């Protein structure tokens, strides 16, 4: 079954919006270290956080939301 929300490339999203790993961690509600593990692929990125980041990035593209 195909995911409704696409899997995101965390580093690509972070760089695109000029965020630090610490800022990204705060936006998705985890520690900086946890975010680093998600970004490096050493820890799988949970679906609920992927969904949250997907919708945040859509808002950032529109210039709306937490920057």
PDBQT receptor file of N, H, CA, C and O in Angstrom, charges set to zero:
ATOM      1  N   UNK A   1       0.836  -1.187   0.000  1.00  0.00    +0.000 N 
ATOM      2  CA  UNK A   1       0.000   0.000   0.000  1.00  0.00    +0.000 C 
ATOM      3  C   UNK A   1       0.883   1.254   0.000  1.00  0.00    +0.000 C 
ATOM      4  O   UNK A   1       1.842   1.348   0.767  1.00  0.00    +0.000 OA
ATOM      5  N   UNK A   2       0.560   2.177  -0.836  1.00  0.00    +0.000 N 
ATOM      6  H   UNK A   2      -0.218   2.100  -1.458  1.00  0.00    +0.000 HD
ATOM      7  CA  UNK A   2       1.342   3.404  -0.976  1.00  0.00    +0.000 C 
ATOM      8  C   UNK A   2       0.989   4.398   0.130  1.00  0.00    +0.000 C 
ATOM      9  O   UNK A   2      -0.176   4.534   0.504  1.00  0.00    +0.000 OA
ATOM     10  N   UNK A   3       2.011   5.095   0.653  1.00  0.00    +0.000 N 
ATOM     11  H   UNK A   3       2.958   4.985   0.349  1.00  0.00    +0.000 HD
ATOM     12  CA  UNK A   3       1.770   6.116   1.670  1.00  0.00    +0.000 C 
ATOM     13  C   UNK A   3       1.017   7.288   1.066  1.00  0.00    +0.000 C 
ATOM     14  O   UNK A   3       1.296   7.699  -0.060  1.00  0.00    +0.000 OA
ATOM     15  N   UNK A   4       0.059   7.827   1.816  1.00  0.00    +0.000 N 
ATOM     16  H   UNK A   4      -0.168   7.494   2.731  1.00  0.00    +0.000 HD
ATOM     17  CA  UNK A   4      -0.664   9.013   1.371  1.00  0.00    +0.000 C 
ATOM     18  C   UNK A   4       0.247  10.228   1.472  1.00  0.00    +0.000 C 
ATOM     19  O   UNK A   4       0.282  11.062   0.567  1.00  0.00    +0.000 OA
ATOM     20  N   UNK A   5       0.985  10.324   2.578  1.00  0.00    +0.000 N 
ATOM     21  H   UNK A   5       0.956   9.647   3.313  1.00  0.00    +0.000 HD
ATOM     22  CA  UNK A   5       1.956  11.402   2.779  1.00  0.00    +0.000 C 
ATOM     23  C   UNK A   5       3.312  10.873   2.330  1.00  0.00    +0.000 C 
ATOM     24  O   UNK A   5       3.765   9.842   2.827  1.00  0.00    +0.000 OA
ATOM     25  N   UNK A   6       3.967  11.560   1.398  1.00  0.00    +0.000 N 
ATOM     26  H   UNK A   6       3.600  12.398   0.993  1.00  0.00    +0.000 HD
ATOM     27  CA  UNK A   6       5.265  11.064   0.924  1.00  0.00    +0.000 C 
ATOM     28  C   UNK A   6       6.328  11.087   2.025  1.00  0.00    +0.000 C 
ATOM     29  O   UNK A   6       6.303  11.946   2.906  1.00  0.00    +0.000 OA
ATOM     30  N   UNK A   7       7.255  10.140   1.965  1.00  0.00    +0.000 N 
ATOM     31  H   UNK A   7       7.275   9.442   1.249  1.00  0.00    +0.000 HD
ATOM     32  CA  UNK A   7       8.385  10.124   2.893  1.00  0.00    +0.000 C 
ATOM     33  C   UNK A   7       9.300  11.285   2.518  1.00  0.00    +0.000 C 
ATOM     34  O   UNK A   7       9.595  11.500   1.342  1.00  0.00    +0.000 OA
ATOM     35  N   UNK A   8       9.740  12.022   3.516  1.00  0.00    +0.000 N 
ATOM     36  H   UNK A   8       9.500  11.847   4.471  1.00  0.00    +0.000 HD
ATOM     37  CA  UNK A   8      10.534  13.221   3.278  1.00  0.00    +0.000 C 
ATOM     38  C   UNK A   8      12.020  12.966   3.445  1.00  0.00    +0.000 C 
ATOM     39  O   UNK A   8      12.436  12.128   4.245  1.00  0.00    +0.000 OA
ATOM     40  N   UNK A   9      12.806  13.694   2.685  1.00  0.00    +0.000 N 
ATOM     41  H   UNK A   9      12.468  14.375   2.035  1.00  0.00    +0.000 HD
ATOM     42  CA  UNK A   9      14.244  13.713   2.868  1.00  0.00    +0.000 C 
ATOM     43  C   UNK A   9      14.520  14.826   3.880  1.00  0.00    +0.000 C 
ATOM     44  O   UNK A   9      14.459  16.007   3.540  1.00  0.00    +0.000 OA
ATOM     45  N   UNK A  10      14.818  14.450   5.106  1.00  0.00    +0.000 N 
ATOM     46  H   UNK A  10      14.867  13.491   5.382  1.00  0.00    +0.000 HD
ATOM     47  CA  UNK A  10      14.918  15.426   6.191  1.00  0.00    +0.000 C 
ATOM     48  C   UNK A  10      15.982  16.483   5.953  1.00  0.00    +0.000 C 
ATOM     49  O   UNK A  10      15.744  17.669   6.176  1.00  0.00    +0.000 OA
ATOM     50  N   UNK A  11      17.145  16.062   5.504  1.00  0.00    +0.000 N 
ATOM     51  H   UNK A  11      17.338  15.098   5.322  1.00  0.00    +0.000 HD
ATOM     52  CA  UNK A  11      18.228  17.024   5.296  1.00  0.00    +0.000 C 
ATOM     53  C   UNK A  11      17.855  18.012   4.184  1.00  0.00    +0.000 C 
ATOM     54  O   UNK A  11      18.117  19.210   4.290  1.00  0.00    +0.000 OA
ATOM     55  N   UNK A  12      17.248  17.496   3.136  1.00  0.00    +0.000 N 
ATOM     56  H   UNK A  12      17.036  16.523   3.050  1.00  0.00    +0.000 HD
ATOM     57  CA  UNK A  12      16.831  18.353   2.016  1.00  0.00    +0.000 C 
ATOM     58  C   UNK A  12      15.811  19.401   2.481  1.00  0.00    +0.000 C 
ATOM     59  O   UNK A  12      15.924  20.578   2.138  1.00  0.00    +0.000 OA
ATOM     60  N   UNK A  13      14.828  18.970   3.253  1.00  0.00    +0.000 N 
ATOM     61  H   UNK A  13      14.736  18.014   3.531  1.00  0.00    +0.000 HD
ATOM     62  CA  UNK A  13      13.808  19.896   3.779  1.00  0.00    +0.000 C 
ATOM     63  C   UNK A  13      14.462  20.931   4.690  1.00  0.00    +0.000 C 
ATOM     64  O   UNK A  13      14.177  22.124   4.588  1.00  0.00    +0.000 OA
ATOM     65  N   UNK A  14      15.338  20.471   5.580  1.00  0.00    +0.000 N 
ATOM     66  H   UNK A  14      15.570  19.501   5.662  1.00  0.00    +0.000 HD
ATOM     67  CA  UNK A  14      15.995  21.375   6.527  1.00  0.00    +0.000 C 
ATOM     68  C   UNK A  14      16.815  22.432   5.795  1.00  0.00    +0.000 C 
ATOM     69  O   UNK A  14      16.743  23.617   6.122  1.00  0.00    +0.000 OA
ATOM     70  N   UNK A  15      17.588  22.005   4.808  1.00  0.00    +0.000 N 
ATOM     71  H   UNK A  15      17.646  21.042   4.542  1.00  0.00    +0.000 HD
ATOM     72  CA  UNK A  15      18.423  22.944   4.053  1.00  0.00    +0.000 C 
ATOM     73  C   UNK A  15      17.565  23.908   3.234  1.00  0.00    +0.000 C 
ATOM     74  O   UNK A  15      17.865  25.098   3.148  1.00  0.00    +0.000 OA
ATOM     75  N   UNK A  16      16.515  23.390   2.645  1.00  0.00    +0.000 N 
ATOM     76  H   UNK A  16      16.271  22.423   2.715  1.00  0.00    +0.000 HD
ATOM     77  CA  UNK A  16      15.630  24.210   1.812  1.00  0.00    +0.000 C 
ATOM     78  C   UNK A  16      15.069  25.403   2.577  1.00  0.00    +0.000 C 
ATOM     79  O   UNK A  16      14.941  26.500   2.033  1.00  0.00    +0.000 OA
ATOM     80  N   UNK A  17      14.737  25.175   3.844  1.00  0.00    +0.000 N 
ATOM     81  H   UNK A  17      14.841  24.283   4.286  1.00  0.00    +0.000 HD
ATOM     82  CA  UNK A  17      14.130  26.235   4.643  1.00  0.00    +0.000 C 
ATOM     83  C   UNK A  17      15.111  26.908   5.601  1.00  0.00    +0.000 C 
ATOM     84  O   UNK A  17      14.711  27.701   6.454  1.00  0.00    +0.000 OA
ATOM     85  N   UNK A  18      16.408  26.582   5.454  1.00  0.00    +0.000 N 
ATOM     86  H   UNK A  18      16.733  25.938   4.762  1.00  0.00    +0.000 HD
ATOM     87  CA  UNK A  18      17.447  27.250   6.230  1.00  0.00    +0.000 C 
ATOM     88  C   UNK A  18      17.361  27.019   7.732  1.00  0.00    +0.000 C 
ATOM     89  O   UNK A  18      17.633  27.921   8.523  1.00  0.00    +0.000 OA
ATOM     90  N   UNK A  19      16.983  25.812   8.117  1.00  0.00    +0.000 N 
ATOM     91  H   UNK A  19      16.762  25.079   7.474  1.00  0.00    +0.000 HD
ATOM     92  CA  UNK A  19      16.838  25.471   9.530  1.00  0.00    +0.000 C 
ATOM     93  C   UNK A  19      18.065  24.719  10.041  1.00  0.00    +0.000 C 
ATOM     94  O   UNK A  19      18.777  24.070   9.274  1.00  0.00    +0.000 OA
ATOM     95  N   UNK A  20      18.296  24.819  11.345  1.00  0.00    +0.000 N 
ATOM     96  H   UNK A  20      17.718  25.346  11.967  1.00  0.00    +0.000 HD
ATOM     97  CA  UNK A  20      19.319  24.003  11.985  1.00  0.00    +0.000 C 
ATOM     98  C   UNK A  20      18.669  22.696  12.447  1.00  0.00    +0.000 C 
ATOM     99  O   UNK A  20      17.444  22.577  12.481  1.00  0.00    +0.000 OA
ATOM    100  N   UNK A  21      19.492  21.741  12.792  1.00  0.00    +0.000 N 
ATOM    101  H   UNK A  21      20.487  21.837  12.764  1.00  0.00    +0.000 HD
ATOM    102  CA  UNK A  21      18.945  20.491  13.329  1.00  0.00    +0.000 C 
ATOM    103  C   UNK A  21      18.198  20.752  14.628  1.00  0.00    +0.000 C 
ATOM    104  O   UNK A  21      17.174  20.122  14.894  1.00  0.00    +0.000 OA
ATOM    105  N   UNK A  22      18.695  21.664  15.429  1.00  0.00    +0.000 N 
ATOM    106  H   UNK A  22      19.527  22.176  15.214  1.00  0.00    +0.000 HD
ATOM    107  CA  UNK A  22      18.031  22.008  16.688  1.00  0.00    +0.000 C 
ATOM    108  C   UNK A  22      16.642  22.597  16.426  1.00  0.00    +0.000 C 
ATOM    109  O   UNK A  22      15.679  22.248  17.109  1.00  0.00    +0.000 OA
ATOM    110  N   UNK A  23      16.541  23.488  15.441  1.00  0.00    +0.000 N 
ATOM    111  H   UNK A  23      17.324  23.772  14.886  1.00  0.00    +0.000 HD
ATOM    112  CA  UNK A  23      15.241  24.084  15.103  1.00  0.00    +0.000 C 
ATOM    113  C   UNK A  23      14.264  23.038  14.580  1.00  0.00    +0.000 C 
ATOM    114  O   UNK A  23      13.085  23.042  14.935  1.00  0.00    +0.000 OA
ATOM    115  N   UNK A  24      14.764  22.148  13.737  1.00  0.00    +0.000 N 
ATOM    116  H   UNK A  24      15.721  22.145  13.448  1.00  0.00    +0.000 HD
ATOM    117  CA  UNK A  24      13.892  21.098  13.199  1.00  0.00    +0.000 C 
ATOM    118  C   UNK A  24      13.395  20.186  14.313  1.00  0.00    +0.000 C 
ATOM    119  O   UNK A  24      12.227  19.797  14.336  1.00  0.00    +0.000 OA
ATOM    120  N   UNK A  25      14.284  19.852  15.228  1.00  0.00    +0.000 N 
ATOM    121  H   UNK A  25      15.233  20.168  15.210  1.00  0.00    +0.000 HD
ATOM    122  CA  UNK A  25      13.890  19.009  16.354  1.00  0.00    +0.000 C 
ATOM    123  C   UNK A  25      12.774  19.678  17.155  1.00  0.00    +0.000 C 
ATOM    124  O   UNK A  25      11.804  19.025  17.542  1.00  0.00    +0.000 OA
ATOM    125  N   UNK A  26      12.911  20.971  17.401  1.00  0.00    +0.000 N 
ATOM    126  H   UNK A  26      13.699  21.501  17.087  1.00  0.00    +0.000 HD
ATOM    127  CA  UNK A  26      11.883  21.701  18.155  1.00  0.00    +0.000 C 
ATOM    128  C   UNK A  26      10.550  21.701  17.404  1.00  0.00    +0.000 C 
ATOM    129  O   UNK A  26       9.492  21.567  18.019  1.00  0.00    +0.000 OA
ATOM    130  N   UNK A  27      10.596  21.848  16.092  1.00  0.00    +0.000 N 
ATOM    131  H   UNK A  27      11.455  21.957  15.592  1.00  0.00    +0.000 HD
ATOM    132  CA  UNK A  27       9.368  21.884  15.294  1.00  0.00    +0.000 C 
ATOM    133  C   UNK A  27       8.618  20.557  15.325  1.00  0.00    +0.000 C 
ATOM    134  O   UNK A  27       7.388  20.543  15.289  1.00  0.00    +0.000 OA
ATOM    135  N   UNK A  28       9.344  19.441  15.392  1.00  0.00    +0.000 N 
ATOM    136  H   UNK A  28      10.343  19.453  15.421  1.00  0.00    +0.000 HD
ATOM    137  CA  UNK A  28       8.666  18.141  15.369  1.00  0.00    +0.000 C 
ATOM    138  C   UNK A  28       8.578  17.492  16.744  1.00  0.00    +0.000 C 
ATOM    139  O   UNK A  28       8.055  16.386  16.876  1.00  0.00    +0.000 OA
ATOM    140  N   UNK A  29       9.085  18.169  17.767  1.00  0.00    +0.000 N 
ATOM    141  H   UNK A  29       9.510  19.068  17.660  1.00  0.00    +0.000 HD
ATOM    142  CA  UNK A  29       8.907  17.692  19.138  1.00  0.00    +0.000 C 
ATOM    143  C   UNK A  29       9.812  16.548  19.554  1.00  0.00    +0.000 C 
ATOM    144  O   UNK A  29       9.356  15.581  20.163  1.00  0.00    +0.000 OA
ATOM    145  N   UNK A  30      11.090  16.652  19.228  1.00  0.00    +0.000 N 
ATOM    146  H   UNK A  30      11.461  17.438  18.733  1.00  0.00    +0.000 HD
ATOM    147  CA  UNK A  30      12.039  15.640  19.695  1.00  0.00    +0.000 C 
ATOM    148  C   UNK A  30      13.341  16.333  20.070  1.00  0.00    +0.000 C 
ATOM    149  O   UNK A  30      13.488  17.539  19.873  1.00  0.00    +0.000 OA
ATOM    150  N   UNK A  31      14.276  15.577  20.606  1.00  0.00    +0.000 N 
ATOM    151  H   UNK A  31      14.156  14.598  20.766  1.00  0.00    +0.000 HD
ATOM    152  CA  UNK A  31      15.571  16.153  20.966  1.00  0.00    +0.000 C 
ATOM    153  C   UNK A  31      16.416  16.350  19.707  1.00  0.00    +0.000 C 
ATOM    154  O   UNK A  31      16.150  15.760  18.659  1.00  0.00    +0.000 OA
ATOM    155  N   UNK A  32      17.427  17.185  19.837  1.00  0.00    +0.000 N 
ATOM    156  H   UNK A  32      17.643  17.664  20.688  1.00  0.00    +0.000 HD
ATOM    157  CA  UNK A  32      18.340  17.406  18.714  1.00  0.00    +0.000 C 
ATOM    158  C   UNK A  32      19.024  16.101  18.333  1.00  0.00    +0.000 C 
ATOM    159  O   UNK A  32      19.146  15.786  17.149  1.00  0.00    +0.000 OA
ATOM    160  N   UNK A  33      19.468  15.344  19.323  1.00  0.00    +0.000 N 
ATOM    161  H   UNK A  33      19.369  15.600  20.285  1.00  0.00    +0.000 HD
ATOM    162  CA  UNK A  33      20.142  14.069  19.051  1.00  0.00    +0.000 C 
ATOM    163  C   UNK A  33      19.220  13.103  18.318  1.00  0.00    +0.000 C 
ATOM    164  O   UNK A  33      19.648  12.430  17.380  1.00  0.00    +0.000 OA
ATOM    165  N   UNK A  34      17.979  13.031  18.732  1.00  0.00    +0.000 N 
ATOM    166  H   UNK A  34      17.632  13.577  19.494  1.00  0.00    +0.000 HD
ATOM    167  CA  UNK A  34      17.001  12.161  18.074  1.00  0.00    +0.000 C 
ATOM    168  C   UNK A  34      16.815  12.595  16.621  1.00  0.00    +0.000 C 
ATOM    169  O   UNK A  34      16.781  11.755  15.722  1.00  0.00    +0.000 OA
ATOM    170  N   UNK A  35      16.695  13.904  16.387  1.00  0.00    +0.000 N 
ATOM    171  H   UNK A  35      16.722  14.587  17.118  1.00  0.00    +0.000 HD
ATOM    172  CA  UNK A  35      16.549  14.407  15.028  1.00  0.00    +0.000 C 
ATOM    173  C   UNK A  35      17.776  14.041  14.188  1.00  0.00    +0.000 C 
ATOM    174  O   UNK A  35      17.644  13.643  13.031  1.00  0.00    +0.000 OA
ATOM    175  N   UNK A  36      18.964  14.178  14.775  1.00  0.00    +0.000 N 
ATOM    176  H   UNK A  36      19.071  14.501  15.716  1.00  0.00    +0.000 HD
ATOM    177  CA  UNK A  36      20.193  13.832  14.047  1.00  0.00    +0.000 C 
ATOM    178  C   UNK A  36      20.171  12.368  13.617  1.00  0.00    +0.000 C 
ATOM    179  O   UNK A  36      20.606  12.037  12.514  1.00  0.00    +0.000 OA
ATOM    180  N   UNK A  37      19.667  11.497  14.481  1.00  0.00    +0.000 N 
ATOM    181  H   UNK A  37      19.314  11.767  15.377  1.00  0.00    +0.000 HD
ATOM    182  CA  UNK A  37      19.596  10.073  14.140  1.00  0.00    +0.000 C 
ATOM    183  C   UNK A  37      18.572   9.836  13.032  1.00  0.00    +0.000 C 
ATOM    184  O   UNK A  37      18.791   9.000  12.155  1.00  0.00    +0.000 OA
ATOM    185  N   UNK A  38      17.452  10.568  13.065  1.00  0.00    +0.000 N 
ATOM    186  H   UNK A  38      17.274  11.247  13.778  1.00  0.00    +0.000 HD
ATOM    187  CA  UNK A  38      16.478  10.464  11.974  1.00  0.00    +0.000 C 
ATOM    188  C   UNK A  38      17.115  10.898  10.655  1.00  0.00    +0.000 C 
ATOM    189  O   UNK A  38      16.992  10.213   9.639  1.00  0.00    +0.000 OA
ATOM    190  N   UNK A  39      17.795  12.043  10.685  1.00  0.00    +0.000 N 
ATOM    191  H   UNK A  39      17.894  12.599  11.510  1.00  0.00    +0.000 HD
ATOM    192  CA  UNK A  39      18.371  12.592   9.470  1.00  0.00    +0.000 C 
ATOM    193  C   UNK A  39      19.461  11.691   8.887  1.00  0.00    +0.000 C 
ATOM    194  O   UNK A  39      19.579  11.564   7.668  1.00  0.00    +0.000 OA
ATOM    195  N   UNK A  40      20.243  11.076   9.747  1.00  0.00    +0.000 N 
ATOM    196  H   UNK A  40      20.147  11.180  10.737  1.00  0.00    +0.000 HD
ATOM    197  CA  UNK A  40      21.326  10.203   9.275  1.00  0.00    +0.000 C 
ATOM    198  C   UNK A  40      20.817   8.827   8.852  1.00  0.00    +0.000 C 
ATOM    199  O   UNK A  40      21.527   8.079   8.180  1.00  0.00    +0.000 OA
ATOM    200  N   UNK A  41      19.596   8.496   9.241  1.00  0.00    +0.000 N 
ATOM    201  H   UNK A  41      19.019   9.103   9.787  1.00  0.00    +0.000 HD
ATOM    202  CA  UNK A  41      19.040   7.196   8.891  1.00  0.00    +0.000 C 
ATOM    203  C   UNK A  41      19.336   6.109   9.900  1.00  0.00    +0.000 C 
ATOM    204  O   UNK A  41      18.951   4.958   9.695  1.00  0.00    +0.000 OA
ATOM    205  N   UNK A  42      20.019   6.451  10.995  1.00  0.00    +0.000 N 
ATOM    206  H   UNK A  42      20.332   7.386  11.161  1.00  0.00    +0.000 HD
ATOM    207  CA  UNK A  42      20.322   5.426  12.007  1.00  0.00    +0.000 C 
ATOM    208  C   UNK A  42      19.103   5.114  12.875  1.00  0.00    +0.000 C 
ATOM    209  O   UNK A  42      19.101   4.123  13.606  1.00  0.00    +0.000 OA
ATOM    210  N   UNK A  43      18.087   5.935  12.800  1.00  0.00    +0.000 N 
ATOM    211  H   UNK A  43      18.088   6.739  12.206  1.00  0.00    +0.000 HD
ATOM    212  CA  UNK A  43      16.819   5.704  13.503  1.00  0.00    +0.000 C 
ATOM    213  C   UNK A  43      15.709   5.967  12.489  1.00  0.00    +0.000 C 
ATOM    214  O   UNK A  43      15.761   6.958  11.759  1.00  0.00    +0.000 OA
ATOM    215  N   UNK A  44      14.708   5.091  12.436  1.00  0.00    +0.000 N 
ATOM    216  H   UNK A  44      14.666   4.287  13.029  1.00  0.00    +0.000 HD
ATOM    217  CA  UNK A  44      13.632   5.307  11.461  1.00  0.00    +0.000 C 
ATOM    218  C   UNK A  44      12.762   6.494  11.890  1.00  0.00    +0.000 C 
ATOM    219  O   UNK A  44      12.519   6.712  13.077  1.00  0.00    +0.000 OA
ATOM    220  N   UNK A  45      12.309   7.240  10.906  1.00  0.00    +0.000 N 
ATOM    221  H   UNK A  45      12.506   7.063   9.942  1.00  0.00    +0.000 HD
ATOM    222  CA  UNK A  45      11.505   8.443  11.128  1.00  0.00    +0.000 C 
ATOM    223  C   UNK A  45      10.044   8.025  11.219  1.00  0.00    +0.000 C 
ATOM    224  O   UNK A  45       9.479   7.542  10.237  1.00  0.00    +0.000 OA
ATOM    225  N   UNK A  46       9.417   8.204  12.397  1.00  0.00    +0.000 N 
ATOM    226  H   UNK A  46       9.876   8.596  13.195  1.00  0.00    +0.000 HD
ATOM    227  CA  UNK A  46       8.036   7.741  12.584  1.00  0.00    +0.000 C 
ATOM    228  C   UNK A  46       7.034   8.455  11.663  1.00  0.00    +0.000 C 
ATOM    229  O   UNK A  46       7.207   9.625  11.318  1.00  0.00    +0.000 OA
ATOM    230  N   UNK A  47       6.007   7.735  11.285  1.00  0.00    +0.000 N 
ATOM    231  H   UNK A  47       5.867   6.785  11.565  1.00  0.00    +0.000 HD
ATOM    232  CA  UNK A  47       4.986   8.285  10.393  1.00  0.00    +0.000 C 
ATOM    233  C   UNK A  47       4.349   9.557  10.942  1.00  0.00    +0.000 C 
ATOM    234  O   UNK A  47       4.104  10.495  10.184  1.00  0.00    +0.000 OA
ATOM    235  N   UNK A  48       4.074   9.605  12.255  1.00  0.00    +0.000 N 
ATOM    236  H   UNK A  48       4.273   8.843  12.870  1.00  0.00    +0.000 HD
ATOM    237  CA  UNK A  48       3.396  10.791  12.794  1.00  0.00    +0.000 C 
ATOM    238  C   UNK A  48       4.277  12.037  12.680  1.00  0.00    +0.000 C 
ATOM    239  O   UNK A  48       3.767  13.136  12.462  1.00  0.00    +0.000 OA
ATOM    240  N   UNK A  49       5.572  11.878  12.823  1.00  0.00    +0.000 N 
ATOM    241  H   UNK A  49       5.986  10.985  13.000  1.00  0.00    +0.000 HD
ATOM    242  CA  UNK A  49       6.477  13.028  12.670  1.00  0.00    +0.000 C 
ATOM    243  C   UNK A  49       6.653  13.385  11.194  1.00  0.00    +0.000 C 
ATOM    244  O   UNK A  49       6.767  14.562  10.851  1.00  0.00    +0.000 OA
ATOM    245  N   UNK A  50       6.674  12.388  10.330  1.00  0.00    +0.000 N 
ATOM    246  H   UNK A  50       6.581  11.432  10.608  1.00  0.00    +0.000 HD
ATOM    247  CA  UNK A  50       6.748  12.649   8.894  1.00  0.00    +0.000 C 
ATOM    248  C   UNK A  50       5.524  13.470   8.450  1.00  0.00    +0.000 C 
ATOM    249  O   UNK A  50       5.648  14.426   7.685  1.00  0.00    +0.000 OA
ATOM    250  N   UNK A  51       4.358  13.080   8.942  1.00  0.00    +0.000 N 
ATOM    251  H   UNK A  51       4.258  12.303   9.564  1.00  0.00    +0.000 HD
ATOM    252  CA  UNK A  51       3.128  13.796   8.589  1.00  0.00    +0.000 C 
ATOM    253  C   UNK A  51       3.172  15.230   9.094  1.00  0.00    +0.000 C 
ATOM    254  O   UNK A  51       2.818  16.156   8.364  1.00  0.00    +0.000 OA
ATOM    255  N   UNK A  52       3.601  15.420  10.328  1.00  0.00    +0.000 N 
ATOM    256  H   UNK A  52       3.889  14.668  10.921  1.00  0.00    +0.000 HD
ATOM    257  CA  UNK A  52       3.717  16.761  10.897  1.00  0.00    +0.000 C 
ATOM    258  C   UNK A  52       4.682  17.611  10.073  1.00  0.00    +0.000 C 
ATOM    259  O   UNK A  52       4.363  18.749   9.729  1.00  0.00    +0.000 OA
ATOM    260  N   UNK A  53       5.849  17.074   9.758  1.00  0.00    +0.000 N 
ATOM    261  H   UNK A  53       6.108  16.149  10.038  1.00  0.00    +0.000 HD
ATOM    262  CA  UNK A  53       6.838  17.825   8.999  1.00  0.00    +0.000 C 
ATOM    263  C   UNK A  53       6.351  18.113   7.576  1.00  0.00    +0.000 C 
ATOM    264  O   UNK A  53       6.643  19.171   7.019  1.00  0.00    +0.000 OA
ATOM    265  N   UNK A  54       5.621  17.185   7.001  1.00  0.00    +0.000 N 
ATOM    266  H   UNK A  54       5.384  16.326   7.453  1.00  0.00    +0.000 HD
ATOM    267  CA  UNK A  54       5.058  17.400   5.669  1.00  0.00    +0.000 C 
ATOM    268  C   UNK A  54       4.150  18.632   5.679  1.00  0.00    +0.000 C 
ATOM    269  O   UNK A  54       4.275  19.500   4.815  1.00  0.00    +0.000 OA
ATOM    270  N   UNK A  55       3.244  18.709   6.644  1.00  0.00    +0.000 N 
ATOM    271  H   UNK A  55       3.142  18.004   7.345  1.00  0.00    +0.000 HD
ATOM    272  CA  UNK A  55       2.323  19.839   6.688  1.00  0.00    +0.000 C 
ATOM    273  C   UNK A  55       3.027  21.138   7.090  1.00  0.00    +0.000 C 
ATOM    274  O   UNK A  55       2.671  22.208   6.596  1.00  0.00    +0.000 OA
ATOM    275  N   UNK A  56       4.014  21.056   7.975  1.00  0.00    +0.000 N 
ATOM    276  H   UNK A  56       4.303  20.187   8.377  1.00  0.00    +0.000 HD
ATOM    277  CA  UNK A  56       4.803  22.251   8.305  1.00  0.00    +0.000 C 
ATOM    278  C   UNK A  56       5.521  22.783   7.073  1.00  0.00    +0.000 C 
ATOM    279  O   UNK A  56       5.511  23.987   6.820  1.00  0.00    +0.000 OA
ATOM    280  N   UNK A  57       6.141  21.898   6.308  1.00  0.00    +0.000 N 
ATOM    281  H   UNK A  57       6.149  20.920   6.514  1.00  0.00    +0.000 HD
ATOM    282  CA  UNK A  57       6.885  22.339   5.127  1.00  0.00    +0.000 C 
ATOM    283  C   UNK A  57       5.957  22.947   4.084  1.00  0.00    +0.000 C 
ATOM    284  O   UNK A  57       6.342  23.877   3.376  1.00  0.00    +0.000 OA
ATOM    285  N   UNK A  58       4.742  22.429   3.985  1.00  0.00    +0.000 N 
ATOM    286  H   UNK A  58       4.429  21.673   4.559  1.00  0.00    +0.000 HD
ATOM    287  CA  UNK A  58       3.766  23.026   3.049  1.00  0.00    +0.000 C 
ATOM    288  C   UNK A  58       3.424  24.455   3.475  1.00  0.00    +0.000 C 
ATOM    289  O   UNK A  58       3.259  25.338   2.634  1.00  0.00    +0.000 OA
ATOM    290  N   UNK A  59       3.320  24.672   4.784  1.00  0.00    +0.000 N 
ATOM    291  H   UNK A  59       3.455  23.954   5.467  1.00  0.00    +0.000 HD
ATOM    292  CA  UNK A  59       3.047  26.017   5.287  1.00  0.00    +0.000 C 
ATOM    293  C   UNK A  59       4.236  26.934   5.065  1.00  0.00    +0.000 C 
ATOM    294  O   UNK A  59       4.067  28.091   4.680  1.00  0.00    +0.000 OA
ATOM    295  N   UNK A  60       5.438  26.425   5.306  1.00  0.00    +0.000 N 
ATOM    296  H   UNK A  60       5.575  25.485   5.619  1.00  0.00    +0.000 HD
ATOM    297  CA  UNK A  60       6.653  27.230   5.098  1.00  0.00    +0.000 C 
ATOM    298  C   UNK A  60       6.774  27.661   3.643  1.00  0.00    +0.000 C 
ATOM    299  O   UNK A  60       7.204  28.777   3.351  1.00  0.00    +0.000 OA
ATOM    300  N   UNK A  61       6.388  26.759   2.720  1.00  0.00    +0.000 N 
ATOM    301  H   UNK A  61       6.038  25.852   2.957  1.00  0.00    +0.000 HD
ATOM    302  CA  UNK A  61       6.436  27.100   1.294  1.00  0.00    +0.000 C 
ATOM    303  C   UNK A  61       5.516  28.274   0.982  1.00  0.00    +0.000 C 
ATOM    304  O   UNK A  61       5.807  29.077   0.096  1.00  0.00    +0.000 OA
ATOM    305  N   UNK A  62       4.420  28.372   1.701  1.00  0.00    +0.000 N 
ATOM    306  H   UNK A  62       4.184  27.720   2.421  1.00  0.00    +0.000 HD
ATOM    307  CA  UNK A  62       3.462  29.459   1.502  1.00  0.00    +0.000 C 
ATOM    308  C   UNK A  62       3.853  30.706   2.289  1.00  0.00    +0.000 C 
ATOM    309  O   UNK A  62       3.219  31.753   2.160  1.00  0.00    +0.000 OA
ATOM    310  N   UNK A  63       4.901  30.590   3.105  1.00  0.00    +0.000 N 
ATOM    311  H   UNK A  63       5.416  29.740   3.210  1.00  0.00    +0.000 HD
ATOM    312  CA  UNK A  63       5.316  31.715   3.939  1.00  0.00    +0.000 C 
ATOM    313  C   UNK A  63       4.455  31.882   5.170  1.00  0.00    +0.000 C 
ATOM    314  O   UNK A  63       4.374  32.973   5.734  1.00  0.00    +0.000 OA
ATOM    315  N   UNK A  64       3.813  30.809   5.589  1.00  0.00    +0.000 N 
ATOM    316  H   UNK A  64       3.879  29.923   5.130  1.00  0.00    +0.000 HD
ATOM    317  CA  UNK A  64       2.915  30.827   6.738  1.00  0.00    +0.000 C 
ATOM    318  C   UNK A  64       3.466  29.877   7.798  1.00  0.00    +0.000 C 
ATOM    319  O   UNK A  64       4.181  28.929   7.474  1.00  0.00    +0.000 OA
ATOM    320  N   UNK A  65       3.141  30.126   9.041  1.00  0.00    +0.000 N 
ATOM    321  H   UNK A  65       2.561  30.897   9.305  1.00  0.00    +0.000 HD
ATOM    322  CA  UNK A  65       3.496  29.192  10.098  1.00  0.00    +0.000 C 
ATOM    323  C   UNK A  65       4.777  29.578  10.820  1.00  0.00    +0.000 C 
ATOM    324  O   UNK A  65       5.337  30.655  10.610  1.00  0.00    +0.000 OA
ATOM    325  N   UNK A  66       5.217  28.681  11.664  1.00  0.00    +0.000 N 
ATOM    326  H   UNK A  66       4.763  27.806  11.834  1.00  0.00    +0.000 HD
ATOM    327  CA  UNK A  66       6.421  28.907  12.453  1.00  0.00    +0.000 C 
ATOM    328  C   UNK A  66       7.637  28.859  11.553  1.00  0.00    +0.000 C 
ATOM    329  O   UNK A  66       7.845  27.897  10.814  1.00  0.00    +0.000 OA
ATOM    330  N   UNK A  67       8.421  29.892  11.623  1.00  0.00    +0.000 N 
ATOM    331  H   UNK A  67       8.252  30.673  12.223  1.00  0.00    +0.000 HD
ATOM    332  CA  UNK A  67       9.665  29.937  10.856  1.00  0.00    +0.000 C 
ATOM    333  C   UNK A  67      10.774  29.975  11.822  1.00  0.00    +0.000 C 
ATOM    334  O   UNK A  67      11.938  30.017  11.424  1.00  0.00    +0.000 OA
TER     335      UNK A  67
